[in-house]
């Protein structure tokens, strides 16, 4: 499993993010504090506190292409 910190603080960024990651077959979750939702669920993402960074947990070791695709959302 790989963890990546993201910033998804606008409605447009959430929509774009979900469209991108939906192209990948493996499972992914978003974690914010103690809450965990399916990363491919727009409604699930909007239930999180998006004013702070969230953690994407990718359940696949080979995710280099995914990381390139979502690089604009990665929070340093």
mmCIF file as gemmi writes it, N, C-alpha and C atoms, coordinates in Angstrom:
data_model
loop_
_atom_site.group_PDB
_atom_site.id
_atom_site.type_symbol
_atom_site.label_atom_id
_atom_site.label_alt_id
_atom_site.label_comp_id
_atom_site.label_asym_id
_atom_site.label_entity_id
_atom_site.label_seq_id
_atom_site.pdbx_PDB_ins_code
_atom_site.Cartn_x
_atom_site.Cartn_y
_atom_site.Cartn_z
_atom_site.occupancy
_atom_site.B_iso_or_equiv
_atom_site.pdbx_formal_charge
_atom_site.auth_seq_id
_atom_site.auth_asym_id
_atom_site.pdbx_PDB_model_num
ATOM 1 N N . UNK Axp A 1 ? 0.847 -1.173 0 1 0 ? 1 A 1
ATOM 2 C CA . UNK Axp A 1 ? 0 0 0 1 0 ? 1 A 1
ATOM 3 C C . UNK Axp A 1 ? 0.897 1.242 0 1 0 ? 1 A 1
ATOM 4 N N . UNK Axp A 2 ? 0.48 2.238 -0.749 1 0 ? 2 A 1
ATOM 5 C CA . UNK Axp A 2 ? 1.212 3.495 -0.838 1 0 ? 2 A 1
ATOM 6 C C . UNK Axp A 2 ? 0.294 4.62 -0.381 1 0 ? 2 A 1
ATOM 7 N N . UNK Axp A 3 ? 0.83 5.568 0.392 1 0 ? 3 A 1
ATOM 8 C CA . UNK Axp A 3 ? 0.053 6.708 0.887 1 0 ? 3 A 1
ATOM 9 C C . UNK Axp A 3 ? 0.585 7.999 0.284 1 0 ? 3 A 1
ATOM 10 N N . UNK Axp A 4 ? -0.34 8.84 -0.199 1 0 ? 4 A 1
ATOM 11 C CA . UNK Axp A 4 ? 0.008 10.107 -0.844 1 0 ? 4 A 1
ATOM 12 C C . UNK Axp A 4 ? -0.882 11.192 -0.247 1 0 ? 4 A 1
ATOM 13 N N . UNK Axp A 5 ? -0.277 12.291 0.184 1 0 ? 5 A 1
ATOM 14 C CA . UNK Axp A 5 ? -1.053 13.408 0.742 1 0 ? 5 A 1
ATOM 15 C C . UNK Axp A 5 ? -1.511 14.322 -0.386 1 0 ? 5 A 1
ATOM 16 N N . UNK Axp A 6 ? -2.815 14.629 -0.396 1 0 ? 6 A 1
ATOM 17 C CA . UNK Axp A 6 ? -3.424 15.434 -1.457 1 0 ? 6 A 1
ATOM 18 C C . UNK Axp A 6 ? -4.151 16.636 -0.876 1 0 ? 6 A 1
ATOM 19 N N . UNK Axp A 7 ? -4.342 17.638 -1.723 1 0 ? 7 A 1
ATOM 20 C CA . UNK Axp A 7 ? -5.177 18.781 -1.371 1 0 ? 7 A 1
ATOM 21 C C . UNK Axp A 7 ? -6.274 18.896 -2.426 1 0 ? 7 A 1
ATOM 22 N N . UNK Axp A 8 ? -7.499 18.624 -2.008 1 0 ? 8 A 1
ATOM 23 C CA . UNK Axp A 8 ? -8.674 18.672 -2.891 1 0 ? 8 A 1
ATOM 24 C C . UNK Axp A 8 ? -9.663 19.674 -2.302 1 0 ? 8 A 1
ATOM 25 N N . UNK Axp A 9 ? -9.359 20.961 -2.432 1 0 ? 9 A 1
ATOM 26 C CA . UNK Axp A 9 ? -10.142 21.968 -1.716 1 0 ? 9 A 1
ATOM 27 C C . UNK Axp A 9 ? -11.186 22.699 -2.548 1 0 ? 9 A 1
ATOM 28 N N . UNK Axp A 10 ? -11.421 22.267 -3.798 1 0 ? 10 A 1
ATOM 29 C CA . UNK Axp A 10 ? -12.487 22.87 -4.603 1 0 ? 10 A 1
ATOM 30 C C . UNK Axp A 10 ? -13.36 21.773 -5.205 1 0 ? 10 A 1
ATOM 31 N N . UNK Axp A 11 ? -14.576 22.146 -5.564 1 0 ? 11 A 1
ATOM 32 C CA . UNK Axp A 11 ? -15.493 21.201 -6.194 1 0 ? 11 A 1
ATOM 33 C C . UNK Axp A 11 ? -14.919 20.684 -7.503 1 0 ? 11 A 1
ATOM 34 N N . UNK Axp A 12 ? -14.339 21.572 -8.289 1 0 ? 12 A 1
ATOM 35 C CA . UNK Axp A 12 ? -13.76 21.177 -9.579 1 0 ? 12 A 1
ATOM 36 C C . UNK Axp A 12 ? -12.594 20.21 -9.407 1 0 ? 12 A 1
ATOM 37 N N . UNK Axp A 13 ? -11.767 20.441 -8.395 1 0 ? 13 A 1
ATOM 38 C CA . UNK Axp A 13 ? -10.639 19.539 -8.184 1 0 ? 13 A 1
ATOM 39 C C . UNK Axp A 13 ? -11.121 18.147 -7.785 1 0 ? 13 A 1
ATOM 40 N N . UNK Axp A 14 ? -12.188 18.063 -6.997 1 0 ? 14 A 1
ATOM 41 C CA . UNK Axp A 14 ? -12.737 16.753 -6.611 1 0 ? 14 A 1
ATOM 42 C C . UNK Axp A 14 ? -13.276 16.031 -7.839 1 0 ? 14 A 1
ATOM 43 N N . UNK Axp A 15 ? -14.044 16.729 -8.665 1 0 ? 15 A 1
ATOM 44 C CA . UNK Axp A 15 ? -14.599 16.104 -9.875 1 0 ? 15 A 1
ATOM 45 C C . UNK Axp A 15 ? -13.492 15.608 -10.801 1 0 ? 15 A 1
ATOM 46 N N . UNK Axp A 16 ? -12.509 16.441 -11.037 1 0 ? 16 A 1
ATOM 47 C CA . UNK Axp A 16 ? -11.4 16.081 -11.905 1 0 ? 16 A 1
ATOM 48 C C . UNK Axp A 16 ? -10.608 14.908 -11.327 1 0 ? 16 A 1
ATOM 49 N N . UNK Axp A 17 ? -10.347 14.933 -10.037 1 0 ? 17 A 1
ATOM 50 C CA . UNK Axp A 17 ? -9.618 13.864 -9.359 1 0 ? 17 A 1
ATOM 51 C C . UNK Axp A 17 ? -10.342 12.528 -9.517 1 0 ? 17 A 1
ATOM 52 N N . UNK Axp A 18 ? -11.648 12.509 -9.271 1 0 ? 18 A 1
ATOM 53 C CA . UNK Axp A 18 ? -12.43 11.266 -9.377 1 0 ? 18 A 1
ATOM 54 C C . UNK Axp A 18 ? -12.432 10.758 -10.817 1 0 ? 18 A 1
ATOM 55 N N . UNK Axp A 19 ? -12.544 11.66 -11.793 1 0 ? 19 A 1
ATOM 56 C CA . UNK Axp A 19 ? -12.493 11.238 -13.194 1 0 ? 19 A 1
ATOM 57 C C . UNK Axp A 19 ? -11.16 10.589 -13.532 1 0 ? 19 A 1
ATOM 58 N N . UNK Axp A 20 ? -10.081 11.117 -13.001 1 0 ? 20 A 1
ATOM 59 C CA . UNK Axp A 20 ? -8.748 10.567 -13.273 1 0 ? 20 A 1
ATOM 60 C C . UNK Axp A 20 ? -8.584 9.2 -12.624 1 0 ? 20 A 1
ATOM 61 N N . UNK Axp A 21 ? -8.871 9.099 -11.325 1 0 ? 21 A 1
ATOM 62 C CA . UNK Axp A 21 ? -8.585 7.831 -10.644 1 0 ? 21 A 1
ATOM 63 C C . UNK Axp A 21 ? -9.567 6.718 -10.994 1 0 ? 21 A 1
ATOM 64 N N . UNK Axp A 22 ? -10.717 7.071 -11.535 1 0 ? 22 A 1
ATOM 65 C CA . UNK Axp A 22 ? -11.68 6.048 -11.947 1 0 ? 22 A 1
ATOM 66 C C . UNK Axp A 22 ? -11.169 5.224 -13.119 1 0 ? 22 A 1
ATOM 67 N N . UNK Axp A 23 ? -10.138 5.697 -13.781 1 0 ? 23 A 1
ATOM 68 C CA . UNK Axp A 23 ? -9.552 4.977 -14.917 1 0 ? 23 A 1
ATOM 69 C C . UNK Axp A 23 ? -8.653 3.828 -14.472 1 0 ? 23 A 1
ATOM 70 N N . UNK Axp A 24 ? -8.344 3.757 -13.181 1 0 ? 24 A 1
ATOM 71 C CA . UNK Axp A 24 ? -7.457 2.726 -12.66 1 0 ? 24 A 1
ATOM 72 C C . UNK Axp A 24 ? -8.272 1.639 -11.963 1 0 ? 24 A 1
ATOM 73 N N . UNK Axp A 25 ? -7.881 0.364 -12.173 1 0 ? 25 A 1
ATOM 74 C CA . UNK Axp A 25 ? -8.656 -0.775 -11.674 1 0 ? 25 A 1
ATOM 75 C C . UNK Axp A 25 ? -8.486 -1.07 -10.189 1 0 ? 25 A 1
ATOM 76 N N . UNK Axp A 26 ? -7.395 -0.644 -9.581 1 0 ? 26 A 1
ATOM 77 C CA . UNK Axp A 26 ? -7.156 -1.04 -8.204 1 0 ? 26 A 1
ATOM 78 C C . UNK Axp A 26 ? -7.928 -0.168 -7.212 1 0 ? 26 A 1
ATOM 79 N N . UNK Axp A 27 ? -8.044 -0.668 -5.986 1 0 ? 27 A 1
ATOM 80 C CA . UNK Axp A 27 ? -8.793 0.022 -4.936 1 0 ? 27 A 1
ATOM 81 C C . UNK Axp A 27 ? -7.977 1.156 -4.331 1 0 ? 27 A 1
ATOM 82 N N . UNK Axp A 28 ? -8.676 2.24 -3.983 1 0 ? 28 A 1
ATOM 83 C CA . UNK Axp A 28 ? -8.055 3.401 -3.347 1 0 ? 28 A 1
ATOM 84 C C . UNK Axp A 28 ? -9.03 3.972 -2.324 1 0 ? 28 A 1
ATOM 85 N N . UNK Axp A 29 ? -8.482 4.421 -1.214 1 0 ? 29 A 1
ATOM 86 C CA . UNK Axp A 29 ? -9.282 5.054 -0.171 1 0 ? 29 A 1
ATOM 87 C C . UNK Axp A 29 ? -8.724 6.436 0.1 1 0 ? 29 A 1
ATOM 88 N N . UNK Axp A 30 ? -9.587 7.327 0.599 1 0 ? 30 A 1
ATOM 89 C CA . UNK Axp A 30 ? -9.153 8.639 1.075 1 0 ? 30 A 1
ATOM 90 C C . UNK Axp A 30 ? -9.375 8.677 2.568 1 0 ? 30 A 1
ATOM 91 N N . UNK Axp A 31 ? -8.356 9.142 3.301 1 0 ? 31 A 1
ATOM 92 C CA . UNK Axp A 31 ? -8.438 9.218 4.755 1 0 ? 31 A 1
ATOM 93 C C . UNK Axp A 31 ? -8.247 10.654 5.201 1 0 ? 31 A 1
ATOM 94 N N . UNK Axp A 32 ? -9.129 11.076 6.082 1 0 ? 32 A 1
ATOM 95 C CA . UNK Axp A 32 ? -9.021 12.405 6.697 1 0 ? 32 A 1
ATOM 96 C C . UNK Axp A 32 ? -9.307 12.208 8.176 1 0 ? 32 A 1
ATOM 97 N N . UNK Axp A 33 ? -8.254 12.264 8.987 1 0 ? 33 A 1
ATOM 98 C CA . UNK Axp A 33 ? -8.421 11.968 10.406 1 0 ? 33 A 1
ATOM 99 C C . UNK Axp A 33 ? -8.809 10.519 10.59 1 0 ? 33 A 1
ATOM 100 N N . UNK Axp A 34 ? -9.915 10.278 11.261 1 0 ? 34 A 1
ATOM 101 C CA . UNK Axp A 34 ? -10.347 8.895 11.495 1 0 ? 34 A 1
ATOM 102 C C . UNK Axp A 34 ? -11.375 8.406 10.473 1 0 ? 34 A 1
ATOM 103 N N . UNK Axp A 35 ? -11.702 9.248 9.506 1 0 ? 35 A 1
ATOM 104 C CA . UNK Axp A 35 ? -12.687 8.884 8.491 1 0 ? 35 A 1
ATOM 105 C C . UNK Axp A 35 ? -12.003 8.368 7.232 1 0 ? 35 A 1
ATOM 106 N N . UNK Axp A 36 ? -12.546 7.282 6.682 1 0 ? 36 A 1
ATOM 107 C CA . UNK Axp A 36 ? -12.012 6.679 5.464 1 0 ? 36 A 1
ATOM 108 C C . UNK Axp A 36 ? -13.173 6.468 4.5 1 0 ? 36 A 1
ATOM 109 N N . UNK Axp A 37 ? -12.994 6.917 3.234 1 0 ? 37 A 1
ATOM 110 C CA . UNK Axp A 37 ? -14.029 6.743 2.209 1 0 ? 37 A 1
ATOM 111 C C . UNK Axp A 37 ? -13.393 6.183 0.944 1 0 ? 37 A 1
ATOM 112 N N . UNK Axp A 38 ? -14.21 5.62 0.085 1 0 ? 38 A 1
ATOM 113 C CA . UNK Axp A 38 ? -13.761 5.148 -1.221 1 0 ? 38 A 1
ATOM 114 C C . UNK Axp A 38 ? -13.33 6.364 -2.031 1 0 ? 38 A 1
ATOM 115 N N . UNK Axp A 39 ? -12.104 6.361 -2.534 1 0 ? 39 A 1
ATOM 116 C CA . UNK Axp A 39 ? -11.569 7.513 -3.258 1 0 ? 39 A 1
ATOM 117 C C . UNK Axp A 39 ? -12.279 7.756 -4.586 1 0 ? 39 A 1
ATOM 118 N N . UNK Axp A 40 ? -13.012 6.77 -5.087 1 0 ? 40 A 1
ATOM 119 C CA . UNK Axp A 40 ? -13.713 6.924 -6.363 1 0 ? 40 A 1
ATOM 120 C C . UNK Axp A 40 ? -15.151 7.41 -6.169 1 0 ? 40 A 1
ATOM 121 N N . UNK Axp A 41 ? -15.528 7.711 -4.93 1 0 ? 41 A 1
ATOM 122 C CA . UNK Axp A 41 ? -16.882 8.156 -4.604 1 0 ? 41 A 1
ATOM 123 C C . UNK Axp A 41 ? -16.909 9.669 -4.366 1 0 ? 41 A 1
ATOM 124 N N . UNK Axp A 42 ? -17.55 10.383 -5.275 1 0 ? 42 A 1
ATOM 125 C CA . UNK Axp A 42 ? -17.649 11.837 -5.125 1 0 ? 42 A 1
ATOM 126 C C . UNK Axp A 42 ? -18.384 12.195 -3.836 1 0 ? 42 A 1
ATOM 127 N N . UNK Axp A 43 ? -19.483 11.522 -3.556 1 0 ? 43 A 1
ATOM 128 C CA . UNK Axp A 43 ? -20.239 11.814 -2.331 1 0 ? 43 A 1
ATOM 129 C C . UNK Axp A 43 ? -19.408 11.509 -1.091 1 0 ? 43 A 1
ATOM 130 N N . UNK Axp A 44 ? -18.658 10.432 -1.128 1 0 ? 44 A 1
ATOM 131 C CA . UNK Axp A 44 ? -17.792 10.099 -0.005 1 0 ? 44 A 1
ATOM 132 C C . UNK Axp A 44 ? -16.744 11.167 0.238 1 0 ? 44 A 1
ATOM 133 N N . UNK Axp A 45 ? -16.145 11.658 -0.835 1 0 ? 45 A 1
ATOM 134 C CA . UNK Axp A 45 ? -15.108 12.688 -0.713 1 0 ? 45 A 1
ATOM 135 C C . UNK Axp A 45 ? -15.699 13.969 -0.132 1 0 ? 45 A 1
ATOM 136 N N . UNK Axp A 46 ? -16.887 14.353 -0.585 1 0 ? 46 A 1
ATOM 137 C CA . UNK Axp A 46 ? -17.501 15.579 -0.08 1 0 ? 46 A 1
ATOM 138 C C . UNK Axp A 46 ? -17.93 15.46 1.386 1 0 ? 46 A 1
ATOM 139 N N . UNK Axp A 47 ? -17.961 14.249 1.934 1 0 ? 47 A 1
ATOM 140 C CA . UNK Axp A 47 ? -18.285 14.09 3.35 1 0 ? 47 A 1
ATOM 141 C C . UNK Axp A 47 ? -17.07 14.353 4.239 1 0 ? 47 A 1
ATOM 142 N N . UNK Axp A 48 ? -15.891 14.497 3.633 1 0 ? 48 A 1
ATOM 143 C CA . UNK Axp A 48 ? -14.661 14.767 4.381 1 0 ? 48 A 1
ATOM 144 C C . UNK Axp A 48 ? -14.439 16.267 4.554 1 0 ? 48 A 1
ATOM 145 N N . UNK Axp A 49 ? -13.58 16.625 5.484 1 0 ? 49 A 1
ATOM 146 C CA . UNK Axp A 49 ? -13.182 18.02 5.679 1 0 ? 49 A 1
ATOM 147 C C . UNK Axp A 49 ? -12.113 18.343 4.643 1 0 ? 49 A 1
ATOM 148 N N . UNK Axp A 50 ? -12.498 19.019 3.57 1 0 ? 50 A 1
ATOM 149 C CA . UNK Axp A 50 ? -11.577 19.285 2.458 1 0 ? 50 A 1
ATOM 150 C C . UNK Axp A 50 ? -10.794 20.579 2.632 1 0 ? 50 A 1
ATOM 151 N N . UNK Axp A 51 ? -10.922 21.214 3.787 1 0 ? 51 A 1
ATOM 152 C CA . UNK Axp A 51 ? -10.132 22.416 4.058 1 0 ? 51 A 1
ATOM 153 C C . UNK Axp A 51 ? -8.713 22.07 4.47 1 0 ? 51 A 1
ATOM 154 N N . UNK Axp A 52 ? -8.468 20.804 4.713 1 0 ? 52 A 1
ATOM 155 C CA . UNK Axp A 52 ? -7.12 20.351 5.066 1 0 ? 52 A 1
ATOM 156 C C . UNK Axp A 52 ? -6.741 19.18 4.16 1 0 ? 52 A 1
ATOM 157 N N . UNK Axp A 53 ? -5.458 18.86 4.083 1 0 ? 53 A 1
ATOM 158 C CA . UNK Axp A 53 ? -5.028 17.761 3.21 1 0 ? 53 A 1
ATOM 159 C C . UNK Axp A 53 ? -5.644 16.423 3.622 1 0 ? 53 A 1
ATOM 160 N N . UNK Axp A 54 ? -5.834 15.555 2.637 1 0 ? 54 A 1
ATOM 161 C CA . UNK Axp A 54 ? -6.326 14.194 2.848 1 0 ? 54 A 1
ATOM 162 C C . UNK Axp A 54 ? -5.253 13.228 2.364 1 0 ? 54 A 1
ATOM 163 N N . UNK Axp A 55 ? -5.334 11.986 2.805 1 0 ? 55 A 1
ATOM 164 C CA . UNK Axp A 55 ? -4.338 10.981 2.424 1 0 ? 55 A 1
ATOM 165 C C . UNK Axp A 55 ? -4.986 9.955 1.515 1 0 ? 55 A 1
ATOM 166 N N . UNK Axp A 56 ? -4.419 9.787 0.33 1 0 ? 56 A 1
ATOM 167 C CA . UNK Axp A 56 ? -4.861 8.76 -0.608 1 0 ? 56 A 1
ATOM 168 C C . UNK Axp A 56 ? -4.083 7.495 -0.307 1 0 ? 56 A 1
ATOM 169 N N . UNK Axp A 57 ? -4.791 6.411 -0.026 1 0 ? 57 A 1
ATOM 170 C CA . UNK Axp A 57 ? -4.164 5.118 0.226 1 0 ? 57 A 1
ATOM 171 C C . UNK Axp A 57 ? -4.437 4.224 -0.978 1 0 ? 57 A 1
ATOM 172 N N . UNK Axp A 58 ? -3.374 3.915 -1.706 1 0 ? 58 A 1
ATOM 173 C CA . UNK Axp A 58 ? -3.466 3.12 -2.927 1 0 ? 58 A 1
ATOM 174 C C . UNK Axp A 58 ? -3.143 1.674 -2.57 1 0 ? 58 A 1
ATOM 175 N N . UNK Axp A 59 ? -4.041 0.767 -2.898 1 0 ? 59 A 1
ATOM 176 C CA . UNK Axp A 59 ? -3.862 -0.644 -2.565 1 0 ? 59 A 1
ATOM 177 C C . UNK Axp A 59 ? -3.261 -1.402 -3.746 1 0 ? 59 A 1
ATOM 178 N N . UNK Axp A 60 ? -2.124 -0.882 -4.224 1 0 ? 60 A 1
ATOM 179 C CA . UNK Axp A 60 ? -1.394 -1.497 -5.333 1 0 ? 60 A 1
ATOM 180 C C . UNK Axp A 60 ? 0.017 -0.919 -5.304 1 0 ? 60 A 1
ATOM 181 N N . UNK Axp A 61 ? 1.015 -1.742 -5.471 1 0 ? 61 A 1
ATOM 182 C CA . UNK Axp A 61 ? 2.395 -1.265 -5.417 1 0 ? 61 A 1
ATOM 183 C C . UNK Axp A 61 ? 2.82 -0.536 -6.692 1 0 ? 61 A 1
ATOM 184 N N . UNK Axp A 62 ? 2.262 -0.931 -7.835 1 0 ? 62 A 1
ATOM 185 C CA . UNK Axp A 62 ? 2.639 -0.326 -9.118 1 0 ? 62 A 1
ATOM 186 C C . UNK Axp A 62 ? 1.671 0.813 -9.44 1 0 ? 62 A 1
ATOM 187 N N . UNK Axp A 63 ? 1.972 2.009 -8.915 1 0 ? 63 A 1
ATOM 188 C CA . UNK Axp A 63 ? 1.045 3.131 -9.095 1 0 ? 63 A 1
ATOM 189 C C . UNK Axp A 63 ? 1.763 4.37 -9.638 1 0 ? 63 A 1
ATOM 190 N N . UNK Axp A 64 ? 2.866 4.182 -10.348 1 0 ? 64 A 1
ATOM 191 C CA . UNK Axp A 64 ? 3.617 5.317 -10.891 1 0 ? 64 A 1
ATOM 192 C C . UNK Axp A 64 ? 2.789 6.141 -11.875 1 0 ? 64 A 1
ATOM 193 N N . UNK Axp A 65 ? 2.028 5.468 -12.723 1 0 ? 65 A 1
ATOM 194 C CA . UNK Axp A 65 ? 1.195 6.18 -13.701 1 0 ? 65 A 1
ATOM 195 C C . UNK Axp A 65 ? 0.101 6.987 -13 1 0 ? 65 A 1
ATOM 196 N N . UNK Axp A 66 ? -0.464 6.423 -11.95 1 0 ? 66 A 1
ATOM 197 C CA . UNK Axp A 66 ? -1.473 7.134 -11.154 1 0 ? 66 A 1
ATOM 198 C C . UNK Axp A 66 ? -0.869 8.393 -10.541 1 0 ? 66 A 1
ATOM 199 N N . UNK Axp A 67 ? 0.308 8.283 -9.966 1 0 ? 67 A 1
ATOM 200 C CA . UNK Axp A 67 ? 0.961 9.424 -9.321 1 0 ? 67 A 1
ATOM 201 C C . UNK Axp A 67 ? 1.221 10.541 -10.328 1 0 ? 67 A 1
ATOM 202 N N . UNK Axp A 68 ? 1.649 10.188 -11.529 1 0 ? 68 A 1
ATOM 203 C CA . UNK Axp A 68 ? 1.847 11.196 -12.577 1 0 ? 68 A 1
ATOM 204 C C . UNK Axp A 68 ? 0.529 11.88 -12.922 1 0 ? 68 A 1
ATOM 205 N N . UNK Axp A 69 ? -0.541 11.095 -12.987 1 0 ? 69 A 1
ATOM 206 C CA . UNK Axp A 69 ? -1.849 11.625 -13.38 1 0 ? 69 A 1
ATOM 207 C C . UNK Axp A 69 ? -2.434 12.595 -12.357 1 0 ? 69 A 1
ATOM 208 N N . UNK Axp A 70 ? -2.129 12.383 -11.088 1 0 ? 70 A 1
ATOM 209 C CA . UNK Axp A 70 ? -2.708 13.233 -10.038 1 0 ? 70 A 1
ATOM 210 C C . UNK Axp A 70 ? -1.669 14.186 -9.426 1 0 ? 70 A 1
ATOM 211 N N . UNK Axp A 71 ? -0.57 14.399 -10.094 1 0 ? 71 A 1
ATOM 212 C CA . UNK Axp A 71 ? 0.526 15.187 -9.53 1 0 ? 71 A 1
ATOM 213 C C . UNK Axp A 71 ? 0.107 16.61 -9.14 1 0 ? 71 A 1
ATOM 214 N N . UNK Axp A 72 ? -0.855 17.195 -9.833 1 0 ? 72 A 1
ATOM 215 C CA . UNK Axp A 72 ? -1.254 18.568 -9.49 1 0 ? 72 A 1
ATOM 216 C C . UNK Axp A 72 ? -2.011 18.653 -8.173 1 0 ? 72 A 1
ATOM 217 N N . UNK Axp A 73 ? -2.468 17.519 -7.648 1 0 ? 73 A 1
ATOM 218 C CA . UNK Axp A 73 ? -3.198 17.5 -6.379 1 0 ? 73 A 1
ATOM 219 C C . UNK Axp A 73 ? -2.316 17.091 -5.194 1 0 ? 73 A 1
ATOM 220 N N . UNK Axp A 74 ? -1.086 16.683 -5.457 1 0 ? 74 A 1
ATOM 221 C CA . UNK Axp A 74 ? -0.196 16.224 -4.386 1 0 ? 74 A 1
ATOM 222 C C . UNK Axp A 74 ? 0.243 17.42 -3.551 1 0 ? 74 A 1
ATOM 223 N N . UNK Axp A 75 ? 0.103 17.251 -2.243 1 0 ? 75 A 1
ATOM 224 C CA . UNK Axp A 75 ? 0.436 18.306 -1.28 1 0 ? 75 A 1
ATOM 225 C C . UNK Axp A 75 ? 1.789 17.982 -0.661 1 0 ? 75 A 1
ATOM 226 N N . UNK Axp A 76 ? 2.704 18.924 -0.726 1 0 ? 76 A 1
ATOM 227 C CA . UNK Axp A 76 ? 4.065 18.696 -0.211 1 0 ? 76 A 1
ATOM 228 C C . UNK Axp A 76 ? 4.142 18.887 1.272 1 0 ? 76 A 1
